[in-house]
Amino acid sequence: MDFIRAMLIGIVHGVTAFLPVSSSGHAGLIGDLWGMQGAEELFFEVMLHVSTLLAVVAAFWKDITKVAAELILICMDLITNVRIFIENKKTGADKRYQKISGTNYRKMTLLLVTAAGPMALLGMLSRRLVQIAFGSLLAIGIGFLMSAILLFVMDHIARGAKIPKDMTYDNAIWMGVCQGMAAFPGISRVGVSMAVGLLCGLNRKVAVKFTFLTAIPAVCGALILELGQLGTLSLTGRQFGTYLCGALVAGITGFLLIRRLAQYLLRARFRGFACYSFLLGIVAIVCKFR
């Protein structure tokens, strides 16, 4: 891959990673068009994911630090409750337990932990299937078509009013399942997760924030699986530099746009994205049988 192509792929990945269109689907289409394949392509994809993941962390740093602090406090309260339980059993006392879920961020933390479970399980179970799908334009095309249907549905969902304190753990489980499904190329992580969140009655702002925050463990899990498939990789210094530049462009593009795109998603209509995904799905399927 030359420098210009790496830069172009980086820009496309940096934009599509935060829109309701599949960045992995775009990577699959571009890879087929330019004849990219093998461990080198996978390594470049890993670098792109790392760069956009860092963009998410940087953009939502305050939320992440609050969630991390709440997670520590939850663990401390759980330990305290275990001690209270043991003491109550031994002495017959009736000491009150610490409240685990009270504030919005405390509930958000518990919901994120809940969503991580099905994400990890689905990622592990579908690992081989996802690898096969990445090499198939037919699978990518079907993924784009599925995303198009979900995006059409999103435009007809009534606006909800749920905030984190109102969310149920069932809502978090379903959004976690959707993040796991988004490992398949062509299926938009942002689109499918937001669609389910809105169907669950979430406020659109909460749906957007929860989608981006749950993407962090989802992408980390996907990176671990992809790194395990790299095997013995032989790169020249020039190739590594080219991939690094492409990844940096993706990260910078994502960081500059993620806040604006998140704000845009609060008011956006999705039929345009649906038509775009539908068109890409048809293109991928046609290319498969060309």
Order of alpha helices (4+ residues) and beta strands (2+ residues): alpha-alpha-alpha-alpha-alpha-alpha-alpha-alpha-alpha-alpha-alpha-alpha
